[in-house]
């Protein structure tokens, strides 16, 4: 995703994690709480790990 598209998605809250601006300024960067991002990454990893195990014949 390019930076422009990411900013538009953040502004409309269409990213898979909540984003906020830390100040009341449109020039303030969008921020993501690291624990929210970690939960999202862990869930994606678990989903694709199971798929990988099936392909590899681990299960």
C-alpha positions as a Python dict, from the first residue, in 0.01 Angstrom:
ca = {
    (1, 'X'): (0, 0, 0),
    (2, 'X'): (144, 336, -95),
    (3, 'X'): (171, 616, 159),
    (4, 'X'): (-112, 818, 6),
    (5, 'X'): (-352, 524, 14),
    (6, 'X'): (-248, 437, 371),
    (7, 'X'): (-320, 793, 487),
    (8, 'X'): (-663, 786, 322),
    (9, 'X'): (-740, 449, 482),
    (10, 'X'): (-625, 577, 822),
    (11, 'X'): (-841, 888, 793),
    (12, 'X'): (-1149, 677, 719),
    (13, 'X'): (-1057, 412, 982),
    (14, 'X'): (-1038, 140, 716),
    (15, 'X'): (-711, -12, 835),
    (16, 'X'): (-724, -346, 1021),
    (17, 'X'): (-611, -174, 1344),
    (18, 'X'): (-728, 147, 1513),
    (19, 'X'): (-525, 459, 1431),
    (20, 'X'): (-521, 795, 1608),
    (21, 'X'): (-356, 1131, 1586),
    (22, 'X'): (-184, 1228, 1909),
    (23, 'X'): (-250, 1599, 1856),
    (24, 'X'): (-542, 1797, 1715),
    (25, 'X'): (-365, 1877, 1392),
    (26, 'X'): (-414, 1739, 1043),
    (27, 'X'): (-35, 1747, 1008),
    (28, 'X'): (8, 1521, 1309),
    (29, 'X'): (113, 1168, 1204),
    (30, 'X'): (-121, 873, 1239),
    (31, 'X'): (-19, 642, 1524),
    (32, 'X'): (-94, 275, 1594),
    (33, 'X'): (-74, 123, 1941),
    (34, 'X'): (192, -146, 1919),
    (35, 'X'): (-14, -399, 2116),
    (36, 'X'): (-306, -361, 1870),
    (37, 'X'): (-65, -418, 1582),
    (38, 'X'): (88, -720, 1758),
    (39, 'X'): (-254, -881, 1808),
    (40, 'X'): (-332, -830, 1438),
    (41, 'X'): (4, -973, 1327),
    (42, 'X'): (-28, -1272, 1562),
    (43, 'X'): (-376, -1354, 1428),
    (44, 'X'): (-256, -1333, 1066),
    (45, 'X'): (48, -1544, 1146),
    (46, 'X'): (-159, -1816, 1312),
    (47, 'X'): (-399, -1830, 1017),
    (48, 'X'): (-125, -1861, 760),
    (49, 'X'): (86, -2096, 974),
    (50, 'X'): (-199, -2346, 969),
    (51, 'X'): (-221, -2317, 591),
    (52, 'X'): (156, -2363, 561),
    (53, 'X'): (146, -2673, 783),
    (54, 'X'): (-124, -2828, 563),
    (55, 'X'): (82, -2765, 250),
    (56, 'X'): (393, -2906, 415),
    (57, 'X'): (205, -3214, 538),
    (58, 'X'): (279, -3133, 902),
    (59, 'X'): (-81, -3188, 1013),
}
